[in-house]
Amino acid sequence: MFGLTALDLARIQFGFTISFHIVFPAITIGLAAYLAVLEGCWLRTQRPLYRDLYHFWSKIFAVNFGMGVVSGLVMAYQFGTNWSFFSEFAGSITGPLLTYEVLTAFFLEAGFLGVMLFGWNRVGPGLHFFSTVMVALGTLISATWILASNSWMQTPAGFEILDGRVVPTDWFAVIFNPSFPYRLVHMSVAAFLATALFVGASAAWHLLRGRDNPAIRKMLSMAMWMLLIVAPIQAVIGDFHGLNTLKHQPAKIAALEGHWENKGNEALPLLLFGWPDMEREETRFAVEVPHLGSLILTHSWDGQIQGLKEFPPEDRPNATILFWSFRVMVGLGLLMILLGVWSLVLRRRDRIYRVRPFLHMALWMGPAGVIAILAGWYTTEIGRQPWVVYGLQRTADAVSPHGVPELATTLAIFVVAYCFVFGVGIAYMMRLVRKGPLLEEPKPHGGPGREHTPARPLSAVDDDEVLAPTPTARTRS
């Protein structure tokens, strides 16, 4: 198929499915924390505005959570179907870590999710708030175990190899491996940023269409405060993460910097743009800033790092992809900082809600957090190649012995199914966003039985909110 091998197709299939999946948990983490903040503000101030925003975003959270669970199930099966030799080699570590996620995070989320979504008028405010906080905590615990597993594959520790298999010897070292703290914080903050941009873009969309009310303004204000404070912090976290990667995965850093070799004792320039050519072993059309690469990577004026030519060709990651995926992530991060600073300037005299160029930027930056997460994930995972467990097992040795026709067929099925199922889900979620929050507590209606707990999870979204617009619906808007 287009000259692709079975290994290529297996990697593409896994990359495609996890690219869909990673978006939903990221937004789930951010929205869960946002809901906890909204309910906490409502309990403290009793302002209906926070209650209305909670009900609005809890519906979107419910849809997003459901899609995250469904897409995540496929990932677990792929370890057995497409990567059986990896499971055989490292399953004694990755298997328990994924099990711990189910036993802690998933049970915690599942146990309190029903109370959170359907218990507003059925339990006391304290218990309901506790349930919301537990769901938010569960999402972070889930991320902790998943990133512990992924980080161990990047920087393995606390093990020995017996009879060709990894055997854990120190679970503390396995979990808290050298890259784990940086990846956990970096990913969690990225989830908060992605959610802030999503919320901010939703508010900007309504303001640009003339729907200006206190709830919409509060959405935009909270989102921009989060962006202003957290985006610069994320840049600092990224710097620490980069230094950790330089220590444990120097080939990855050389690839994403497009750095092939040192020239005597010359300082390392920062390549802003260029085209790393893997065959010619050079970065063509390079636009560089002298000394800045040394300053960023080594925190010294004339420091050097290993170039790609110092690694065997078979151990080099694809520098062409890494160079640009990394710059997409960094470039979007800088735009996030710019948007946050601009919002601070416009807060004087409430211009933040009226300046249309700013609102247009906030709207168009809505997907930026998700795109940055995907670009960062591509940088991390492609930069680990050709290893599936860094330095221990090559990706080519981890794939199951399937043929090209089988993998091509299943990949095509995945593409069609995912685009349909999750395309419908995302469209449904966007329709809810377009309606915006109600400014008053909705009252149960529709006859006997409507006040009882719905039997369907997506019943957290009212039926009348997905029907075609009616005069009544327009009046409520």
Phi and psi in degrees as a GROMACS rama.xvg file:
@    title "Ramachandran Plot"
@    xaxis  label "Phi"
@    yaxis  label "Psi"
@TYPE xy
52.3055  31.0767  PHE-2
75.991  9.07237  GLY-3
-85.512  142.88  LEU-4
-88.0457  172.222  THR-5
-61.1886  -37.0483  ALA-6
-62.9932  -44.0907  LEU-7
-60.0569  -44.8697  ASP-8
-67.0706  -37.4953  LEU-9
-64.3019  -40.491  ALA-10
-68.2165  -41.5402  ARG-11
-63.3671  -42.2366  ILE-12
-62.3855  -45.5188  GLN-13
-65.734  -42.4963  PHE-14
-62.5651  -38.8994  GLY-15
-66.0259  -47.377  PHE-16
-68.4867  -39.4736  THR-17
-76.2071  -23.7863  ILE-18
-65.4251  -36.3485  SER-19
-69.4472  -45.421  PHE-20
-67.3234  -41.4914  HIS-21
-63.4225  -25.835  ILE-22
-66.7095  -43.472  VAL-23
-69.2522  -46.9251  PHE-24
-61.1489  -34.4873  PRO-25
-62.7017  -48.1598  ALA-26
-67.6147  -34.8396  ILE-27
-61.2361  -44.4012  THR-28
-59.1935  -47.8387  ILE-29
-67.5775  -43.933  GLY-30
-67.1037  -36.7204  LEU-31
-61.8131  -44.1875  ALA-32
-65.5036  -39.7887  ALA-33
-62.7152  -41.9606  TYR-34
-63.7873  -40.0358  LEU-35
-62.3666  -40.3183  ALA-36
-65.4733  -44.1629  VAL-37
-61.6365  -45.154  LEU-38
-68.6691  -37.2771  GLU-39
-61.834  -41.0313  GLY-40
-65.4301  -38.0265  CYS-41
-66.3709  -42.1597  TRP-42
-64.5502  -34.5366  LEU-43
-78.1911  -39.1046  ARG-44
-105.213  -21.669  THR-45
60.7513  23.0254  GLN-46
-79.4078  124.499  ARG-47
-58.0359  -25.5112  PRO-48
-55.3541  -44.4598  LEU-49
-68.45  -36.7589  TYR-50
-63.618  -43.5363  ARG-51
-65.1584  -40.8986  ASP-52
-65.2697  -36.5349  LEU-53
-61.2144  -48.1643  TYR-54
-62.9627  -38.7968  HIS-55
-64.3511  -51.0987  PHE-56
-78.0307  -19.9023  TRP-57
-68.2307  -31.6702  SER-58
-66.4218  -43.6765  LYS-59
-66.7984  -37.3381  ILE-60
-60.7031  -41.9835  PHE-61
-61.0952  -44.6622  ALA-62
-65.379  -45.2898  VAL-63
-63.8553  -40.8976  ASN-64
-61.9129  -43.8422  PHE-65
-61.2916  -42.8383  GLY-66
-67.9587  -33.013  MET-67
-66.1807  -40.4666  GLY-68
-64.8291  -46.1997  VAL-69
-62.7506  -47.2684  VAL-70
-68.2582  -27.7227  SER-71
-73.0894  -28.4413  GLY-72
-61.7602  -36.1995  LEU-73
-64.8667  -36.0793  VAL-74
-61.8395  -40.7011  MET-75
-64.4735  -39.8651  ALA-76
-68.0884  -31.6576  TYR-77
-66.8333  -25.8123  GLN-78
-61.7659  -33.7102  PHE-79
-86.2933  -35.3346  GLY-80
-81.4126  -45.4433  THR-81
-104.565  -17.969  ASN-82
-132.562  49.6222  TRP-83
-65.7598  -34.48  SER-84
-71.7598  -29.5609  PHE-85
-66.3771  -44.7387  PHE-86
-61.8157  -38.1749  SER-87
-67.3156  -37.9534  GLU-88
-76.9981  -45.9943  PHE-89
-118.83  8.79002  ALA-90
-62.7734  -24.9341  GLY-91
-67.8134  -15.6311  SER-92
-105.931  -52.2091  ILE-93
-67.5617  -34.0652  THR-94
-61.4725  -53.7362  GLY-95
-60.5028  -37.1511  PRO-96
-63.0409  -41.4151  LEU-97
-68.9499  -33.5978  LEU-98
-66.4033  -40.6332  THR-99
-60.9511  -35.1008  TYR-100
-62.8107  -42.9216  GLU-101
-65.7809  -44.9664  VAL-102
-69.9906  -24.9235  LEU-103
-106.652  -68.8887  THR-104
-67.8881  -49.3875  ALA-105
-65.942  -42.8842  PHE-106
-65.5245  -37.0169  PHE-107
-65.2521  -46.0438  LEU-108
-63.6146  -48.0488  GLU-109
-63.7208  -36.103  ALA-110
-66.9871  -34.433  GLY-111
-107.082  -8.87781  PHE-112
-64.0103  -41.4373  LEU-113
-61.7682  -42.341  GLY-114
-64.3612  -40.2678  VAL-115
-64.1411  -45.1662  MET-116
-80.8534  -35.3618  LEU-117
-120.269  3.0879  PHE-118
-104.953  13.0146  GLY-119
-56.8864  -43.8531  TRP-120
-102.692  13.2897  ASN-121
-117.357  -18.8714  ARG-122
-128.198  167.361  VAL-123
-67.9859  158.044  GLY-124
-60.7328  -34.8537  PRO-125
-65.6677  -45.3277  GLY-126
-66.1259  -38.85  LEU-127
-65.293  -42.4961  HIS-128
-63.4012  -39.7636  PHE-129
-60.8298  -40.0115  PHE-130
-64.1037  -42.4918  SER-131
-62.1626  -43.4055  THR-132
-64.1789  -38.9875  VAL-133
-66.209  -37.9523  MET-134
-64.8406  -43.504  VAL-135
-62.2762  -41.8303  ALA-136
-64.5588  -38.6186  LEU-137
-61.4144  -38.4873  GLY-138
-64.4292  -37.7537  THR-139
-71.41  -37.1773  LEU-140
-64.9267  -39.5213  ILE-141
-59.6122  -45.9482  SER-142
-61.8956  -35.2872  ALA-143
-60.8227  -48.4315  THR-144
-69.7546  -40.6703  TRP-145
-63.2122  -44.005  ILE-146
-73.2825  -27.0459  LEU-147
-63.3586  -42.3824  ALA-148
-65.7515  -47.7894  SER-149
-65.1368  -40.108  ASN-150
-66.0227  -35.6608  SER-151
-63.7301  -36.4105  TRP-152
-65.4813  -27.4219  MET-153
-83.5966  -42.7331  GLN-154
-134.043  75.1839  THR-155
-62.7435  141.324  PRO-156
-156.021  162.348  ALA-157
69.5874  40.7011  GLY-158
-147.834  169.888  PHE-159
-143.205  160.999  GLU-160
-106.705  120.258  ILE-161
-124.141  127.193  LEU-162
53.5133  39.2951  ASP-163
76.2322  14.091  GLY-164
-130.365  149.851  ARG-165
-78.6108  132.881  VAL-166
-124.849  122.743  VAL-167
-69.338  135.94  PRO-168
-116.591  -20.5358  THR-169
-148.295  99.8361  ASP-170
-66.9729  -29.2197  TRP-171
-63.1519  -43.3883  PHE-172
-69.0868  -33.5411  ALA-173
-63.1956  -50.2975  VAL-174
-70.3612  -51.428  ILE-175
-93.3586  55.6232  PHE-176
-69.6021  168.227  ASN-177
-56.0316  -32.2291  PRO-178
-97.847  -7.22252  SER-179
-59.7989  -49.967  PHE-180
-59.2002  -39.6199  PRO-181
-68.3538  -42.3903  TYR-182
-67.533  -40.4009  ARG-183
-62.8946  -49.4966  LEU-184
-66.4717  -42.8176  VAL-185
-62.2163  -43.8735  HIS-186
-71.6456  -40.059  MET-187
-63.6159  -44.8147  SER-188
-64.8787  -37.9313  VAL-189
-61.0503  -37.5946  ALA-190
-64.9155  -41.0239  ALA-191
-64.7235  -40.6233  PHE-192
-65.6827  -43.7536  LEU-193
-60.5145  -40.1929  ALA-194
-69.4999  -40.0682  THR-195
-60.6221  -41.7522  ALA-196
-67.1247  -37.3199  LEU-197
-63.4867  -47.3984  PHE-198
-64.7938  -44.0458  VAL-199
-62.9275  -40.532  GLY-200
-65.6238  -37.3188  ALA-201
-61.8408  -44.6443  SER-202
-65.5123  -43.0217  ALA-203
-61.4141  -37.9163  ALA-204
-60.2117  -44.9561  TRP-205
-68.9124  -40.3471  HIS-206
-65.2633  -38.3372  LEU-207
-66.3008  -22.2055  LEU-208
-100.234  16.114  ARG-209
83.3841  6.60883  GLY-210
-92.5823  89.2851  ARG-211
-111.149  109.345  ASP-212
-144.405  169.392  ASN-213
-58.7149  -35.022  PRO-214
-67.2079  -44.5567  ALA-215
-63.9428  -41.8769  ILE-216
-63.4092  -40.3711  ARG-217
-64.7411  -39.2407  LYS-218
-57.4185  -49.5001  MET-219
-65.5573  -42.8241  LEU-220
-62.6987  -47.6093  SER-221
-63.6264  -40.1619  MET-222
-63.7509  -42.8072  ALA-223
-72.0063  -33.1365  MET-224
-63.6187  -42.5449  TRP-225
-60.8661  -44.4975  MET-226
-63.3692  -45.5246  LEU-227
-61.3297  -40.269  LEU-228
-82.6496  -43.1047  ILE-229
-87.7454  -33.1958  VAL-230
-59.848  -45.3697  ALA-231
-64.1802  -35.2425  PRO-232
-62.8066  -39.4731  ILE-233
-62.2925  -34.4444  GLN-234
-63.654  -39.543  ALA-235
-67.7379  -43.291  VAL-236
-60.3766  -41.9258  ILE-237
-60.7391  -35.5233  GLY-238
-65.3069  -45.2182  ASP-239
-62.9653  -40.24  PHE-240
-63.2189  -39.5855  HIS-241
-64.1497  -40.2236  GLY-242
-65.7453  -37.1456  LEU-243
-65.2753  -41.1957  ASN-244
-65.2227  -39.0049  THR-245
-60.2528  -35.2744  LEU-246
-72.9179  -40.6225  LYS-247
-103.625  -22.9625  HIS-248
-137.572  67.1267  GLN-249
-62.36  -30.2227  PRO-250
-64.4767  -35.2337  ALA-251
-64.0593  -44.8977  LYS-252
-64.5223  -42.2417  ILE-253
-60.5217  -38.0005  ALA-254
-70.4426  -46.6288  ALA-255
-72.5002  -17.0306  LEU-256
-93.1241  -6.3515  GLU-257
63.8968  32.9678  GLY-258
-100.723  118.911  HIS-259
-100.577  -39.6501  TRP-260
-160.27  154.465  GLU-261
-86.9863  147.078  ASN-262
-112.159  96.0044  LYS-263
59.3422  -128.573  GLY-264
-105.193  18.804  ASN-265
-65.1306  146.138  GLU-266
-68.4532  159.152  ALA-267
-89.5438  121.145  LEU-268
-78.5329  160.45  PRO-269
-96.1417  120.166  LEU-270
-84.6912  110.969  LEU-271
-72.7934  -46.4868  LEU-272
-140.181  163.786  PHE-273
158.946  -178.324  GLY-274
-135.829  96.2671  TRP-275
-62.9918  122.975  PRO-276
-104.419  110.044  ASP-277
-66.9551  -32.6664  MET-278
-76.5048  -43.2828  GLU-279
-83.0867  -9.89232  ARG-280
55.5421  51.2408  GLU-281
-158.53  159.382  GLU-282
-101.716  110.483  THR-283
-83.7153  154.903  ARG-284
56.0148  36.1089  PHE-285
-70.5844  133.499  ALA-286
-113.595  113.967  VAL-287
-127.139  157.414  GLU-288
-117.092  114.848  VAL-289
-58.4634  142.513  PRO-290
70.808  -19.917  HIS-291
-67.4872  -32.57  LEU-292
-63.1322  -42.9726  GLY-293
-62.8486  -41.3115  SER-294
-64.9071  -40.792  LEU-295
-77.0925  -43.8171  ILE-296
-84.7754  -32.8775  LEU-297
-117.136  -4.80589  THR-298
57.4432  32.6328  HIS-299
-139.732  161.823  SER-300
-74.7791  -28.444  TRP-301
-133.837  26.4344  ASP-302
-70.2883  160.117  GLY-303
-130.281  156.296  GLN-304
-126.144  168.096  ILE-305
-66.5616  139.777  GLN-306
-92.439  162.927  GLY-307
-60.6057  -29.9223  LEU-308
-67.344  -14.0549  LYS-309
-81.3221  -5.55226  GLU-310
-111.238  143.647  PHE-311
-57.1169  144.496  PRO-312
-52.8708  -35.6084  PRO-313
-73.6947  -10.4687  GLU-314
-106.225  8.85814  ASP-315
-94.1105  131.987  ARG-316
-73.3463  168.084  PRO-317
-74.5971  103.095  ASN-318
-69.3923  -29.4553  ALA-319
-62.5133  -46.99  THR-320
-69.4737  -46.5248  ILE-321
-62.4684  -40.8833  LEU-322
-55.6636  -44.5511  PHE-323
-86.1606  -34.1384  TRP-324
-63.6984  -38.2617  SER-325
-65.5791  -40.0036  PHE-326
-72.0688  -30.6865  ARG-327
-62.6808  -45.9118  VAL-328
-61.9447  -49.1813  MET-329
-65.767  -42.7672  VAL-330
-60.2155  -43.5681  GLY-331
-66.3735  -35.877  LEU-332
-61.7038  -39.9357  GLY-333
-66.0849  -38.1862  LEU-334
-65.7588  -34.3268  LEU-335
-62.6032  -44.4369  MET-336
-61.8553  -42.9567  ILE-337
-60.9658  -44.0799  LEU-338
-63.4175  -40.7204  LEU-339
-63.9133  -42.8598  GLY-340
-66.0686  -41.7116  VAL-341
-60.4297  -40.8257  TRP-342
-62.9385  -36.4873  SER-343
-64.4696  -41.8332  LEU-344
-62.9247  -37.9668  VAL-345
-82.6266  -6.62059  LEU-346
-67.0397  -22.2857  ARG-347
-64.2787  128.044  ARG-348
60.0766  25.8797  ARG-349
59.1094  28.2307  ASP-350
-69.3972  -15.3549  ARG-351
-59.6808  -25.5881  ILE-352
-94.5004  -3.05331  TYR-353
-123.053  -22.1425  ARG-354
-77.2537  109.129  VAL-355
-66.8426  -38.8834  ARG-356
-57.6623  -39.4571  PRO-357
-64.9456  -44.2242  PHE-358
-63.7333  -37.2557  LEU-359
-65.2649  -39.9645  HIS-360
-64.9021  -42.9489  MET-361
-60.4367  -38.4291  ALA-362
-66.4893  -48.129  LEU-363
-71.3902  -20.4666  TRP-364
-83.024  -1.21567  MET-365
-51.9467  -49.7022  GLY-366
-80.21  -3.683  PRO-367
-60.9806  -37.6133  ALA-368
-64.838  -41.9403  GLY-369
-66.9204  -42.5919  VAL-370
-62.9121  -40.2368  ILE-371
-64.9013  -38.2797  ALA-372
-62.6453  -45.4637  ILE-373
-63.4322  -43.2675  LEU-374
-63.1265  -39.9632  ALA-375
-66.475  -38.0515  GLY-376
-66.607  -42.2602  TRP-377
-60.4058  -41.0399  TYR-378
-61.1788  -44.5558  THR-379
-66.3046  -48.594  THR-380
-79.4816  -42.3142  GLU-381
-68.5698  -32.4338  ILE-382
-67.6187  -19.0415  GLY-383
-78.1521  -20.6408  ARG-384
-61.073  150.39  GLN-385
-89.3033  24.2499  PRO-386
-104.746  140.963  TRP-387
-92.7687  -37.063  VAL-388
-116.934  113.481  VAL-389
-56.871  120.06  TYR-390
79.6293  -2.78616  GLY-391
-118.075  -45.5957  LEU-392
-137.844  127.985  GLN-393
-78.5781  151.291  ARG-394
-59.642  -37.3808  THR-395
-64.0262  -25.9738  ALA-396
-89.7464  -4.28538  ASP-397
-100.571  -19.6043  ALA-398
-77.2403  147.42  VAL-399
-71.7919  153.916  SER-400
-80.4787  61.9079  PRO-401
-94.2971  159.02  HIS-402
-90.8994  167.244  GLY-403
-61.3735  -44.8877  VAL-404
-58.2176  -43.2007  PRO-405
-63.0958  -45.566  GLU-406
-69.7842  -37.6458  LEU-407
-64.5617  -40.3964  ALA-408
-65.642  -48.3594  THR-409
-66.3911  -34.034  THR-410
-63.4545  -43.8632  LEU-411
-61.9806  -40.4959  ALA-412
-63.6347  -43.2282  ILE-413
-60.6198  -44.4828  PHE-414
-60.7367  -47.4891  VAL-415
-65.2231  -48.6386  VAL-416
-64.0233  -44.9891  ALA-417
-65.7254  -44.6618  TYR-418
-62.9118  -35.6019  CYS-419
-74.9083  -55.6642  PHE-420
-63.585  -53.0738  VAL-421
-79.5713  -23.7996  PHE-422
-63.0715  -43.5932  GLY-423
-64.3277  -43.2859  VAL-424
-62.1883  -43.4549  GLY-425
-67.5848  -40.5881  ILE-426
-61.7917  -39.9632  ALA-427
-63.5026  -42.5203  TYR-428
-65.5591  -39.7665  MET-429
-67.1894  -31.1887  MET-430
-65.3282  -38.1002  ARG-431
-64.625  -40.0974  LEU-432
-62.0441  -41.3297  VAL-433
-64.959  -28.0846  ARG-434
-71.4207  -33.1469  LYS-435
77.4916  169.516  GLY-436
-73.8048  144.368  PRO-437
-77.0611  150.557  LEU-438
-96.9145  8.85537  LEU-439
-147.637  156.864  GLU-440
-64.6624  119.919  GLU-441
-68.0598  137.815  PRO-442
-97.7735  141.188  LYS-443
-60.1936  141.115  PRO-444
-152.001  170.988  HIS-445
106.066  6.77419  GLY-446
99.6195  -178.692  GLY-447
-58.8137  141.847  PRO-448
96.6006  -19.7964  GLY-449
-71.1063  -19.2919  ARG-450
-88.4479  -3.1391  GLU-451
-85.2199  164.078  HIS-452
-60.8574  125.993  THR-453
-62.5333  151.592  PRO-454
-85.6645  -20.5193  ALA-455
-103.829  133.946  ARG-456
-54.4344  -41.3935  PRO-457
-76.6716  2.11414  LEU-458
-70.0193  -5.88112  SER-459
-59.6266  -21.3766  ALA-460
-97.6139  123.63  VAL-461
-61.8608  143.092  ASP-462
-60.44  -37.6698  ASP-463
-72.0831  -8.58855  ASP-464
-88.3713  -2.54823  GLU-465
-118.585  3.48539  VAL-466
-83.2496  168.716  LEU-467
-62.3067  149.708  ALA-468
-57.6988  137.287  PRO-469
-124.736  164.4  THR-470
-55.3525  -37.7729  PRO-471
-63.5592  -43.99  THR-472
-64.0185  -39.5627  ALA-473
-67.2359  -34.9194  ARG-474
-65.3412  -40.4061  THR-475
-66.9833  -29.7482  ARG-476
